[in-house]
Amino acid sequence: MASGKNQALPKVEVGVLGGTGLYEIEGLTEIEEVALETPFGKPSDAYLLGILEGKKIAFLNRHGRGHRFLPFEINYRANIFGFKMLGAERLISVNSVGSLKEEIKPRDIVISDQFFDRTKRLNSFFGEGIAAHIGLATPVCPELSGILFEAGNKLGVRVHKGGTYICIEGPSFSTKAESNIYRLWGCAVIGMTSATEAKLAREAEICYSALNLVTDYDVWHESEEPVSIEIILEVMRENIHNAKAIIKKAIKVLSSETGRKCECSSALKNCIITPSELIPQEVKQKLSLIISKYIDVT
């Protein structure tokens, strides 16, 4: 295992954030592990790097190998900052979710375009003497989402483009009352991680999109068995095959040479409110990887 703390880091084009087994994609070569220390602490695990379809890819298990971290225990800031340290411009997140709509069936994939965040987590790199207010009207990258959707369609996978992902704190699943209220609010799927990641990726100016793998109908669906971890894991194993195929096909058409046509790469422009001379030097250094385009950090 290589360590990223005291040596030049390898540069990757695309990051993939998910769970165990996701990186077992046919055609992945030159595999290595890189352990990082970020200004926000340690990520969930070492990053697994490799070459896929001619591009350098980095994978991270958000819950850690062996699923050691609950959703509210994950160091989201370190995870996203680590991808930034590795140079990733695009981040594909793979999540298990419950469906809140009849037409979104277990084993479907939803590429959500909106979030309703009910968590109370650290979901910003800013604070401690520097204030910034990022725009989140469109919280996922439309360009990356379109590429993932097209890849799924070409593979014949049942993929839904758009829909609101409601993010709950967890780790328990919803009550029936909560599930039915989320349906009344118009939410499409429910999960515990993606909204936090999307906010941090936007601050880091990384394109973000999520493949939400539907494992169940949550608890609102009276004809279904009560949601359980056994059901979720069984369906998740089936879904992961399709997710890997979509990722492989999407990565093939992504190109860093043509540049990004979306606004994600300049998301922080004019968003930092604190005058440079008032920002503590140690904070400038801590965030230099993110803010140096806009503020003199020397």
C-alpha positions as a Markdown table, in Angstrom:
| # | Residue | x | y | z |
|---|---|---|---|---|
| 1 | Met | 0.0 | 0.0 | 0.0 |
| 2 | Ala | 1.3 | 3.4 | -1.0 |
| 3 | Ser | 0.9 | 6.3 | 1.3 |
| 4 | Gly | -0.1 | 9.7 | 0.0 |
| 5 | Lys | 1.2 | 11.7 | 3.0 |
| 6 | Asn | 4.8 | 12.2 | 2.1 |
| 7 | Gln | 5.0 | 11.6 | -1.6 |
| 8 | Ala | 3.7 | 13.0 | -4.9 |
| 9 | Leu | 0.2 | 11.6 | -5.4 |
| 10 | Pro | -1.0 | 9.8 | -8.5 |
| 11 | Lys | -3.6 | 11.8 | -10.5 |
| 12 | Val | -6.9 | 10.3 | -11.4 |
| 13 | Glu | -9.6 | 11.4 | -13.8 |
| 14 | Val | -12.7 | 9.8 | -12.2 |
| 15 | Gly | -13.6 | 8.9 | -8.7 |
| 16 | Val | -16.1 | 6.2 | -7.8 |
| 17 | Leu | -17.7 | 6.2 | -4.3 |
| 18 | Gly | -19.6 | 3.1 | -3.2 |
| 19 | Gly | -19.4 | -0.2 | -1.3 |
| 20 | Thr | -17.6 | -3.5 | -1.3 |
| 21 | Gly | -17.1 | -5.2 | -4.6 |
| 22 | Leu | -17.7 | -2.2 | -6.7 |
| 23 | Tyr | -14.1 | -2.0 | -7.9 |
| 24 | Glu | -14.2 | -5.6 | -9.1 |
| 25 | Ile | -14.9 | -4.4 | -12.7 |
| 26 | Glu | -13.7 | -6.5 | -15.6 |
| 27 | Gly | -10.8 | -4.8 | -17.3 |
| 28 | Leu | -9.5 | -2.9 | -14.3 |
| 29 | Thr | -5.7 | -3.1 | -14.4 |
| 30 | Glu | -2.6 | -1.7 | -12.6 |
| 31 | Ile | -4.4 | -1.8 | -9.3 |
| 32 | Glu | -2.8 | -0.1 | -6.3 |
| 33 | Glu | -3.9 | 1.3 | -2.9 |
| 34 | Val | -3.2 | 4.8 | -1.7 |
| 35 | Ala | -3.8 | 5.8 | 1.9 |
| 36 | Leu | -4.3 | 9.5 | 2.4 |
| 37 | Glu | -4.3 | 12.0 | 5.3 |
| 38 | Thr | -6.4 | 15.0 | 4.6 |
| 39 | Pro | -6.8 | 18.3 | 6.4 |
| 40 | Phe | -10.1 | 16.9 | 7.6 |
| 41 | Gly | -8.7 | 13.6 | 8.9 |
| 42 | Lys | -8.6 | 10.1 | 7.5 |
| 43 | Pro | -11.0 | 9.0 | 4.7 |
| 44 | Ser | -13.2 | 5.9 | 5.3 |
| 45 | Asp | -10.5 | 3.6 | 3.8 |
| 46 | Ala | -7.6 | 3.6 | 1.4 |
| 47 | Tyr | -8.3 | 4.6 | -2.2 |
| 48 | Leu | -8.0 | 1.8 | -4.7 |
| 49 | Leu | -6.6 | 3.1 | -8.0 |
| 50 | Gly | -6.5 | 1.4 | -11.4 |
| 51 | Ile | -6.8 | 1.9 | -15.1 |
| 52 | Leu | -10.2 | 1.3 | -16.7 |
| 53 | Glu | -11.0 | 2.0 | -20.4 |
| 54 | Gly | -7.7 | 3.9 | -20.6 |
| 55 | Lys | -8.4 | 6.2 | -17.7 |
| 56 | Lys | -7.0 | 6.4 | -14.2 |
| 57 | Ile | -9.8 | 5.7 | -11.7 |
| 58 | Ala | -10.0 | 5.9 | -7.9 |
| 59 | Phe | -12.5 | 3.9 | -5.9 |
| 60 | Leu | -13.4 | 4.4 | -2.2 |
| 61 | Asn | -15.6 | 2.3 | 0.1 |
| 62 | Arg | -17.6 | 5.0 | 2.0 |
| 63 | His | -18.4 | 2.7 | 4.9 |
| 64 | Gly | -14.9 | 1.2 | 5.1 |
| 65 | Arg | -14.0 | -2.3 | 4.3 |
| 66 | Gly | -16.1 | -4.6 | 6.4 |
| 67 | His | -18.8 | -1.8 | 6.6 |
| 68 | Arg | -17.4 | -0.3 | 9.8 |
| 69 | Phe | -19.0 | 3.2 | 9.6 |
| 70 | Leu | -22.7 | 4.1 | 10.0 |
| 71 | Pro | -23.9 | 6.9 | 7.7 |
| 72 | Phe | -23.6 | 9.5 | 10.4 |
| 73 | Glu | -20.1 | 8.3 | 11.4 |
| 74 | Ile | -18.6 | 8.6 | 7.9 |
| 75 | Asn | -16.0 | 11.4 | 7.5 |
| 76 | Tyr | -17.6 | 12.8 | 4.4 |
| 77 | Arg | -15.3 | 15.8 | 4.2 |
| 78 | Ala | -12.1 | 13.6 | 4.3 |
| 79 | Asn | -13.6 | 11.3 | 1.6 |
| 80 | Ile | -14.4 | 14.1 | -0.8 |
| 81 | Phe | -11.2 | 16.1 | -0.1 |
| 82 | Gly | -9.2 | 12.9 | -0.7 |
| 83 | Phe | -10.7 | 12.7 | -4.2 |
| 84 | Lys | -9.7 | 16.3 | -4.7 |
| 85 | Met | -6.2 | 15.6 | -3.6 |
| 86 | Leu | -6.0 | 12.8 | -6.3 |
| 87 | Gly | -7.2 | 15.2 | -9.0 |
| 88 | Ala | -10.6 | 13.7 | -9.7 |
| 89 | Glu | -12.8 | 16.0 | -11.7 |
| 90 | Arg | -15.8 | 13.7 | -11.7 |
| 91 | Leu | -17.3 | 11.6 | -9.0 |
| 92 | Ile | -19.8 | 8.8 | -9.5 |
| 93 | Ser | -21.6 | 7.7 | -6.3 |
| 94 | Val | -23.3 | 4.4 | -6.0 |
| 95 | Asn | -25.9 | 4.1 | -3.2 |
| 96 | Ser | -28.6 | 1.7 | -2.1 |
| 97 | Val | -32.0 | 3.4 | -1.7 |
| 98 | Gly | -35.6 | 2.6 | -1.0 |
| 99 | Ser | -38.3 | 3.6 | -3.5 |
| 100 | Leu | -41.1 | 6.0 | -2.6 |
| 101 | Lys | -43.0 | 5.6 | -5.9 |
| 102 | Glu | -44.9 | 2.7 | -7.3 |
| 103 | Glu | -43.3 | 3.0 | -10.7 |
| 104 | Ile | -39.8 | 2.8 | -9.3 |
| 105 | Lys | -39.3 | -0.8 | -8.6 |
| 106 | Pro | -36.7 | -2.8 | -6.7 |
| 107 | Arg | -33.7 | -3.5 | -8.9 |
| 108 | Asp | -34.2 | -0.3 | -10.9 |
| 109 | Ile | -31.6 | 2.5 | -10.9 |
| 110 | Val | -32.5 | 6.1 | -10.3 |
| 111 | Ile | -30.2 | 9.0 | -11.3 |
| 112 | Ser | -31.6 | 11.6 | -8.9 |
| 113 | Asp | -31.4 | 15.3 | -9.8 |
| 114 | Gln | -32.6 | 16.9 | -6.5 |
| 115 | Phe | -32.1 | 16.4 | -2.7 |
| 116 | Phe | -34.1 | 17.0 | 0.4 |
| 117 | Asp | -31.6 | 16.9 | 3.2 |
| 118 | Arg | -32.9 | 16.0 | 6.7 |
| 119 | Thr | -29.5 | 15.3 | 8.3 |
| 120 | Lys | -27.6 | 17.5 | 10.7 |
| 121 | Arg | -24.0 | 16.7 | 9.7 |
| 122 | Leu | -20.8 | 18.6 | 8.9 |
| 123 | Asn | -21.6 | 19.2 | 5.2 |
| 124 | Ser | -19.2 | 22.0 | 4.3 |
| 125 | Phe | -15.5 | 22.6 | 4.1 |
| 126 | Phe | -16.0 | 26.2 | 5.2 |
| 127 | Gly | -16.1 | 27.8 | 8.6 |
| 128 | Glu | -13.4 | 28.5 | 11.2 |
| 129 | Gly | -12.9 | 32.1 | 9.8 |
| 130 | Ile | -14.0 | 31.7 | 6.2 |
| 131 | Ala | -17.6 | 31.8 | 4.9 |
| 132 | Ala | -18.8 | 30.7 | 1.6 |
| 133 | His | -22.3 | 30.0 | 0.2 |
| 134 | Ile | -22.4 | 27.6 | -2.7 |
| 135 | Gly | -25.3 | 27.4 | -5.1 |
| 136 | Leu | -27.2 | 24.2 | -5.1 |
| 137 | Ala | -30.3 | 24.8 | -7.2 |
| 138 | Thr | -29.0 | 22.1 | -9.5 |
| 139 | Pro | -27.1 | 19.9 | -7.0 |
| 140 | Val | -25.8 | 17.2 | -9.4 |
| 141 | Cys | -23.8 | 17.6 | -12.6 |
| 142 | Pro | -26.3 | 17.4 | -15.6 |
| 143 | Glu | -23.5 | 16.5 | -18.0 |
| 144 | Leu | -22.3 | 13.5 | -15.9 |
| 145 | Ser | -25.9 | 12.4 | -15.1 |
| 146 | Gly | -26.7 | 12.4 | -18.8 |
| 147 | Ile | -23.7 | 10.2 | -19.6 |
| 148 | Leu | -24.7 | 7.7 | -16.9 |
| 149 | Phe | -28.3 | 7.7 | -18.1 |
| 150 | Glu | -27.3 | 7.1 | -21.7 |
| 151 | Ala | -25.0 | 4.3 | -20.7 |
| 152 | Gly | -27.7 | 2.6 | -18.7 |
| 153 | Asn | -30.2 | 2.9 | -21.6 |
| 154 | Lys | -27.7 | 1.4 | -24.1 |
| 155 | Leu | -27.2 | -1.5 | -21.7 |
| 156 | Gly | -30.9 | -2.2 | -21.4 |
| 157 | Val | -31.0 | -1.4 | -17.7 |
| 158 | Arg | -34.2 | 0.0 | -16.2 |
| 159 | Val | -32.9 | 3.5 | -15.3 |
| 160 | His | -34.9 | 6.6 | -14.2 |
| 161 | Lys | -33.5 | 10.0 | -14.9 |
| 162 | Gly | -34.4 | 12.6 | -12.3 |
| 163 | Gly | -36.3 | 12.5 | -9.0 |
| 164 | Thr | -35.7 | 13.8 | -5.4 |
| 165 | Tyr | -33.5 | 11.8 | -3.1 |
| 166 | Ile | -34.5 | 12.4 | 0.6 |
| 167 | Cys | -31.5 | 12.0 | 2.8 |
| 168 | Ile | -32.2 | 10.9 | 6.4 |
| 169 | Glu | -29.8 | 10.6 | 9.3 |
| 170 | Gly | -30.2 | 6.9 | 9.9 |
| 171 | Pro | -29.1 | 4.3 | 10.9 |
| 172 | Ser | -32.6 | 3.1 | 11.4 |
| 173 | Phe | -35.1 | 2.9 | 8.6 |
| 174 | Ser | -38.2 | 5.1 | 8.4 |
| 175 | Thr | -41.4 | 4.6 | 10.3 |
| 176 | Lys | -44.5 | 4.1 | 8.1 |
| 177 | Ala | -45.7 | 7.6 | 9.0 |
| 178 | Glu | -42.4 | 9.2 | 7.9 |
| 179 | Ser | -42.3 | 7.1 | 4.7 |
| 180 | Asn | -45.8 | 8.2 | 3.7 |
| 181 | Ile | -45.1 | 11.9 | 4.4 |
| 182 | Tyr | -42.0 | 11.7 | 2.2 |
| 183 | Arg | -44.2 | 10.3 | -0.5 |
| 184 | Leu | -46.6 | 13.2 | 0.0 |
| 185 | Trp | -43.6 | 15.6 | -0.4 |
| 186 | Gly | -43.0 | 14.1 | -3.8 |
| 187 | Cys | -39.7 | 12.4 | -3.0 |
| 188 | Ala | -38.7 | 9.5 | -5.3 |
| 189 | Val | -36.1 | 7.6 | -3.3 |
| 190 | Ile | -34.8 | 7.5 | 0.3 |
| 191 | Gly | -31.2 | 7.1 | 1.5 |
| 192 | Met | -28.7 | 8.2 | 4.1 |
| 193 | Thr | -25.5 | 9.5 | 2.3 |
| 194 | Ser | -25.8 | 11.1 | -1.1 |
| 195 | Ala | -27.0 | 14.7 | -0.2 |
| 196 | Thr | -24.0 | 15.2 | 2.1 |
| 197 | Glu | -21.6 | 14.0 | -0.6 |
| 198 | Ala | -23.2 | 16.2 | -3.3 |
| 199 | Lys | -22.8 | 19.4 | -1.2 |
| 200 | Leu | -19.1 | 18.7 | -0.5 |
| 201 | Ala | -18.4 | 17.8 | -4.1 |
| 202 | Arg | -19.9 | 21.0 | -5.3 |
| 203 | Glu | -17.7 | 23.1 | -2.9 |
| 204 | Ala | -14.7 | 21.1 | -4.2 |
| 205 | Glu | -15.8 | 21.9 | -7.8 |
| 206 | Ile | -16.0 | 18.2 | -8.6 |
| 207 | Cys | -18.8 | 17.0 | -10.9 |
| 208 | Tyr | -21.1 | 14.7 | -8.9 |
| 209 | Ser | -23.8 | 12.2 | -9.9 |
| 210 | Ala | -25.3 | 9.2 | -8.2 |
| 211 | Leu | -26.5 | 5.8 | -9.3 |
| 212 | Asn | -29.1 | 5.0 | -6.8 |
| 213 | Leu | -29.7 | 1.2 | -6.7 |
| 214 | Val | -33.3 | 0.5 | -5.6 |
| 215 | Thr | -33.4 | -2.4 | -3.1 |
| 216 | Asp | -37.0 | -2.1 | -1.8 |
| 217 | Tyr | -40.2 | -0.1 | -1.5 |
| 218 | Asp | -39.3 | 1.3 | 1.9 |
| 219 | Val | -42.1 | 0.6 | 4.5 |
| 220 | Trp | -45.0 | 2.5 | 2.9 |
| 221 | His | -45.8 | -0.3 | 0.4 |
| 222 | Glu | -48.4 | -2.5 | 2.2 |
| 223 | Ser | -48.0 | -5.5 | -0.1 |
| 224 | Glu | -44.3 | -5.8 | 0.4 |
| 225 | Glu | -42.4 | -7.5 | 3.2 |
| 226 | Pro | -41.1 | -5.1 | 5.8 |
| 227 | Val | -37.8 | -3.7 | 4.8 |
| 228 | Ser | -34.8 | -5.6 | 6.3 |
| 229 | Ile | -31.1 | -5.6 | 5.9 |
| 230 | Glu | -31.3 | -9.1 | 4.5 |
| 231 | Ile | -33.6 | -8.0 | 1.6 |
| 232 | Ile | -31.5 | -5.0 | 0.9 |
| 233 | Leu | -28.2 | -6.9 | 0.7 |
| 234 | Glu | -29.7 | -9.6 | -1.5 |
| 235 | Val | -31.0 | -7.1 | -4.1 |
| 236 | Met | -27.9 | -5.0 | -3.8 |
| 237 | Arg | -25.8 | -7.9 | -4.9 |
| 238 | Glu | -27.9 | -8.1 | -8.0 |
| 239 | Asn | -27.9 | -4.4 | -8.7 |
| 240 | Ile | -24.2 | -4.0 | -8.4 |
| 241 | His | -23.6 | -5.9 | -11.6 |
| 242 | Asn | -25.6 | -3.3 | -13.5 |
| 243 | Ala | -23.9 | -0.4 | -11.8 |
| 244 | Lys | -20.5 | -1.7 | -12.7 |
| 245 | Ala | -21.5 | -2.1 | -16.3 |
| 246 | Ile | -22.9 | 1.5 | -16.4 |
| 247 | Ile | -19.7 | 2.9 | -14.8 |
| 248 | Lys | -17.5 | 1.1 | -17.3 |
| 249 | Lys | -19.5 | 2.3 | -20.3 |
| 250 | Ala | -19.7 | 5.8 | -19.0 |
| 251 | Ile | -16.0 | 6.1 | -18.2 |
| 252 | Lys | -15.2 | 5.1 | -21.8 |
| 253 | Val | -16.8 | 8.3 | -23.1 |
| 254 | Leu | -15.6 | 10.7 | -20.5 |
| 255 | Ser | -12.6 | 12.7 | -21.6 |
| 256 | Ser | -10.6 | 15.2 | -19.6 |
| 257 | Glu | -9.0 | 16.5 | -22.8 |
| 258 | Thr | -12.3 | 18.0 | -24.0 |
| 259 | Gly | -12.9 | 19.7 | -20.7 |
| 260 | Arg | -16.1 | 20.0 | -18.7 |
| 261 | Lys | -19.0 | 21.8 | -20.3 |
| 262 | Cys | -20.9 | 22.2 | -17.0 |
| 263 | Glu | -20.6 | 24.9 | -14.3 |
| 264 | Cys | -19.2 | 22.5 | -11.6 |
| 265 | Ser | -15.6 | 23.5 | -12.3 |
| 266 | Ser | -16.3 | 27.1 | -11.3 |
| 267 | Ala | -18.9 | 26.6 | -8.6 |
| 268 | Leu | -17.0 | 28.5 | -6.0 |
| 269 | Lys | -16.5 | 31.6 | -8.1 |
| 270 | Asn | -17.9 | 34.7 | -6.2 |
| 271 | Cys | -19.1 | 32.4 | -3.4 |
| 272 | Ile | -16.4 | 33.1 | -0.8 |
| 273 | Ile | -17.7 | 36.1 | 1.3 |
| 274 | Thr | -14.9 | 36.7 | 3.7 |
| 275 | Pro | -12.3 | 39.2 | 2.5 |
| 276 | Ser | -8.9 | 37.5 | 2.0 |
| 277 | Glu | -7.1 | 39.6 | 4.6 |
| 278 | Leu | -9.5 | 38.5 | 7.3 |
| 279 | Ile | -9.1 | 34.7 | 6.7 |
| 280 | Pro | -6.6 | 33.1 | 9.1 |
| 281 | Gln | -3.5 | 31.9 | 7.3 |
| 282 | Glu | -3.8 | 28.4 | 8.7 |
| 283 | Val | -7.4 | 28.2 | 7.2 |
| 284 | Lys | -6.0 | 29.4 | 3.9 |
| 285 | Gln | -3.4 | 26.6 | 3.9 |
| 286 | Lys | -6.0 | 24.0 | 5.0 |
| 287 | Leu | -8.3 | 24.9 | 2.1 |
| 288 | Ser | -5.7 | 25.9 | -0.4 |
| 289 | Leu | -6.5 | 23.0 | -2.7 |
| 290 | Ile | -10.1 | 24.3 | -3.1 |
| 291 | Ile | -9.8 | 28.1 | -2.7 |
| 292 | Ser | -6.4 | 29.0 | -4.3 |
| 293 | Lys | -8.1 | 29.7 | -7.7 |
| 294 | Tyr | -9.9 | 32.6 | -6.0 |
| 295 | Ile | -7.8 | 33.7 | -3.1 |
| 296 | Asp | -4.1 | 34.3 | -2.6 |
| 297 | Val | -3.2 | 31.7 | 0.0 |
| 298 | Thr | 0.5 | 32.7 | 0.4 |
